[in-house]
Amino acid sequence: MSQRTVVFLAVALVVLLGLVIFGQRSGTAPSEADAALLPNLEAALGELERVTVVKANGETVATLEQRAESWVVADKHGYAADTAKLRQALTALAEARILERKTANPELYDRLGVEDVTASDAAGISVSFTAPGVTLPAVILGNAEGSSYRYARRAGEAQSYLIDRNPDVPRTAAQWVDSRIVDVRGDRVREVTITHADGEVVRISKDSAELANFDVAGVPEGRELSYPGVANVIGNALRELNLEDVEPAPESAPENATTVEYRTFDGLVVRVTGTETDDGSWIMVEASADATPAADASPADGAEPANGAGEADAGEADAGEAGDAGDGAEGGDGAGAAPASAAPAADPSAEAARINDKVRGWRYKIAGYQYDQMTRRMADLLKPPPAA
């Protein structure tokens, strides 16, 4: 054997040894490095029919289904899903690539949170997919590693991995629904009338959209408002009004309900019927158009002529993109209808129709503080009475 051959073999041995050491350190086979965690998911996004999320003890968190025109949350009686949230989660899973192999020992899965979700104490969450003509493995998402990475394991396989994505997968069905109920800016509101179940009526109003504060009608003699803008919180209570939960509406409103009617300068009327129960604050919403809107229908200087602070564009984007949760399917609108504030209020009848398409037949649980703001009593707006 020549000296040149010996040198060549020695160099080759050193290179091979280096590759072995690197492989041992990284824990990732060369064929897996930078490989997709779910290789077929990206191509199937537009064909997905169902996404199922399961947590510890095999409990289903949410079943998201593609219906004729939108994604819905089956566990919430078919209410519209938050398609932006669904799309972001699915895109992250489709784009996730393997950084390195982790344990394949089931006894160590709990350290990464990738144990089977059938276990009562499982820390991870399982996401499975249904699409016609394609088999996609469920994936168990474990603990996060920092803010950008996450441990994961394909269900039914022993090997776990560290991936280069950290998908946001909510753990309750309510977190998967489209949370926006309605969005009406306070500078659009002309008048609010609150009628409590015991007969007390509180009415606030503005003569012009440019005015900063609402006037309060019927302030008792000898009493005064706590401060000039104390009623503004009532006028702004429909701004980005979000739900905490949703369920089918009862056939009729409870007898002890409070009604709150909002009238805008541009002719929109939103009527809220609410009640407080042991389970929280629940409302039903209905919209209509005022046949004779106020003459001053212009919003405050610098404000947009609609009610969405740019939400019109965002809502329309969801309508065009989110229905497929992956830019593939058509016809989804993210809410079964366009967001309540998806267009300028030049046509209050059309805006009312959009709101009703979304809210009809549902009642919503909202945050207690939002309900309190919407249903203030006169005593809540006044300074304490003078000392006797």
N, C-alpha and C positions, 0 to 999 in steps of 0.2 A: 504494500500500500504506500503510495507516494505521500510526501509531506504535504503537498497541496490538498490531497484528498482528506488527510487527517485534519487539517485546518478547517476545511469546508464542513466536515462532520461535527467538529467541535462547535463551530458557529451555529450550525443548525440545532445542535443539542441545547445550546444556551437559549436560542430563540424559543424552542419548544418548552423548555423549563420555565421561561418567562411567561408564556401563555398559560401554562398550567397554574402558576402562582397567581396570575391576574384573575383567572377564572375562579380560583378558590377564594380570593379576596372579595371579588364582586358578587360571587354566588349566583351568577347569571350565565347560562350557556350562551355561546355566540349566536346560536340560532334564535334565541329569545330576546337578546338585547335590542331594545327599541321596537320590539314587535307589539302589535296592537293587542290589548287585553281581550277585546271582543271583535275579532277581525271582520265578521259579517254584519255587524250592527249598522255601520255607517250607510252601507248600500241599502239596508232594509228600513231606514228611518221613515221614508215616505209611505211604506206599506204597513206600518204597525197598526194593529187593531186594538191591542190591549197592552197595558203596562201594569204590573202588579207589584206592590211594595209590601213586604212582610217583615215584622220585627220579632223579638223574642217570644218564645212559646208558640211560634207558628201563627201569631196573630196578624191578620191582614190589616195593614195600615190604610191602604187605599187601592182601589181598582179603577184605573183610568181607562176609559173606553172611547174609541173614535166612533162617534155617531154620524148621522147623515151630514151635518153641517159643522160640527165642532167636537172637541174633546170634552168629556164630562167626567165627574167623579161619581161612579156608581154607588159608592157607600154613602153619598150625600144626596140620595134620591135623584141622581142624574143632573145635579146642578153643574153649571159651567165650570170647567177646570181653569186654573191659571196656566194658560198655554205658554206664556213666556217662561215661567218657572219649569214647566215640563220640558220645553225645548232646551233650556240651558242644561238641565240634568242629563238629558239624552245626548246632547252634543258632547258634553264632557265625557260621558261613558264611551261614546263612539270614537272620540279622539284619544282616549287614554292609552298610553303606551307603557310598557314594562320598563322600569328602571333597573330592578334587580330582583332575583329570587329571594324569598324568605323561607320560613320553615315549611316542611311538608309533614311535620309530626303533629297529629291531632291533639296531642297532650299540650302542645305549646300554642295552639290557635288562640286561646283566650288572651295571650299576651299582646296579640295584634288585633283582637276583636273580630276575628274571621271564623269563629266557630259556627256550626250549623245553627240557623235561627230557630230550629225546633227546640233548642235548649231554653229552659225557663230563664236563665241568666245571660243569654246571648247579648253581647254588646253591639254587634253589628246589625246591618239591615240588608235584606235581600231584595233585588230588583230583577224581575223576570219579564220576558217580552213574548208577545204572540203576533206572528205575521204569517200570512198564507204562503205556503211553499218553501219556507225556510225554518230551520231549527236554530234557535239562538239560546246559548246557555244562560242560566240565571247567574248573577254575580252577587257575591256577598261583600259589601263594603264595610271595612273595619274601622279601626282608629285612624284619625288623621295624623300625619307626620308633618308638623309645622302647619302652615296655612295653605300650602300648594300641593302637597302629596298625600297619598292615602294608601293604606294596606287593603288588599283585595284578594279574593279567591273565587275562582269559577266553581259554582256549586257542583258537587259530584267529583271534583278533582282534589287531590291531596295537596298539590303545590300552591303556595300563597306567594304574593308578589307585593312589591312597592311600586305604585304607579305614579305617573307625573300629572295627575289631576286629583282634585278633591271635590267631587260632585256634591251639590247641595240637594239632599233628598229628605224632605220633611217627614216627620214621624207621626203626624196625625192627619186624618182625612180632611179636617177643616183647613189645614195649611195648604192643601192642594187646590182648593177652590179659588175662583176669581173673587178676590176680597173686596173690590170696589163696589159699593152699592149705588152711590150717586155722587156727583161732584158739582156743586153750585157755589160759585164764589160769593162772598159776602157783599161785594160791591155791586152785584146784580140785584140784590134783594131790596125790594121796596117796602114790604110789610110782612110781619109775622104775627099770627094770632095763635095763642096757646089757650086751649080750652081743657081745663082739668076736670076729672070725673066728678068732683064735688061742686062744679059750677063756676069756680073762679076762672076769670078770663084775663090774660095778660096780652096786651097788644103793643108792638113796637113798630116804628115806621120811619121812613126818610122821605123828604119832599124831593130830593134830587140825589142821583147816584154819586155826585161829587162830594156830598157831605160825609164827614168822617164818622159821625156818631148817629146812632138811632135815637129817636125820641121815644119816650115811654108814655103811653096814654093812661090817664086815670090815676096819676100819683095822688095819694090821699092828701087832704089839706093839712098843712103843718109838717109834712114829711118831705124829704128830698132824696135824690139818687145818691148812691154811695160815691160815685164819681161820674163825669159826663159820658164816658164810653162804656158804662157797666152793662148795657144791653147788647153791645157788639158781639159778645160771645154767642148770643142766641142767633143773630143774623148770620154768623159764620159757621153754624153747627152742621150745615150740609156740605161744607168744604171737605173734599176727600173723605167722605163718610165710608168707613170700612166695616166689614162684618167680622165677628169672632166665630160665628157659627150660622148655619142656615138649615131650615127645615120647611116642609110644606105648610102653607098658611092654613089656619082653621077656617071653617066656613063663614064664621062671623067674628067680629072683634069682641074681646072680653068686655063685660059691662063696666068695668072700672078703668077703661082705657082713657088715656089722654090723647087729644088730637092737636097736631101742630101744622098749621097751614102757612106755607111760604109762597109769596107772590113776588115775582121779579118785575123790574122795569120793562123788560122786553116781552112780557106776557106769559111766562111759564108759571104754572102753579104746581107745587109739590105738597101733597098731603101725607103726613106721617101719623100713623096710629100706633101708640106704644103703651106698654104696660111693664111693670116690674114684678118679677116672680122670684121664688126661691132660687131659680136657676139663672137669674140675671135679668138684664133689660132687653126686651124684645120689641121689634117694630115691624110694621108693614108699611109699604110705600105705594103711592099712586100719584100719577102725574096727569095734568090736563093743560089746556091753553086758555088764558083769559081772553074773552072776546073783546075786551076794551082795555088793553094795557095802558100804562101811564104814558103821558106825552113825552116825558124825559126818559127815553130808553137807552141813552148812551152811557157806557160804563165810565168809571172814573178815568181821568187823564192818565195815559200811559198804559191802561189796561187793555187786554185783548177783547174783541167783541163777543167772545164766547165764554165758556165757563171752565176751561180746562188747563190754563197755564201751559199750553203746549201739548196738552193731553190729546187733542184731536189727532195730531200726527201719530202719537204713540199708539193710540187706540186703533187707528187705521192700519198701522204697521202690524200689530198683533192680528188684526183681522185677516191680513193677507198672508202672513207667514206662520202664525202660531198654530193654525188648525192642523198642520201636518206634524207638528212637533219635530220637524226635521227637514223643512223646506221641500217636501215631496208631495204630500197629499194636498187636495184643493178644498176650498169652501169653508175652512175653519175660520171662526171669528173670535175665538178665545172666550166667548161668554154666552154663546147661543144668540147673541145680538151684539151690536156695537156698543162700546162703553157709553154710559149715560151721557157723558159730555163730549161725544166724539165729533161734534160739528158745531159751528156757530149757531147762535140762537135766533138768527134772522127769521126762522120759521118755528115758533114755539110749539105748533101742533106736531111737527115732525120730531122735535126734540122730546116732547111728551110721549110720543109713540115709541121712540127708542127706549126711553126709560121703562115704560110699561112692558115692552117686550122682554125686558130683562127681569123686572121685579114682580111681575104678575104671578100670583099663585105661591109666593114665598113669604116667609117671615124671617127676620134676621135678628140674631143676638149681636148687640153692639156693646162697646165698652161703657161701663157705668158712668164714667165722667162725661162721655159724649151725650148720653141720655140726660144727665143732669143739666148740661149746658142747653140742651134743646127744650127742656121742660121747666125752666125757671118759674118761680112764683114771684109775685110782687114783693114779698118780704125779702127775697133774695137780692133784690135790686136796690133796696133802700138803706139809708143809714139807720142805726138804732133810733127808736123814738126818744124825744127829749125826756130827761128825768122829770118825774112828777114833782 
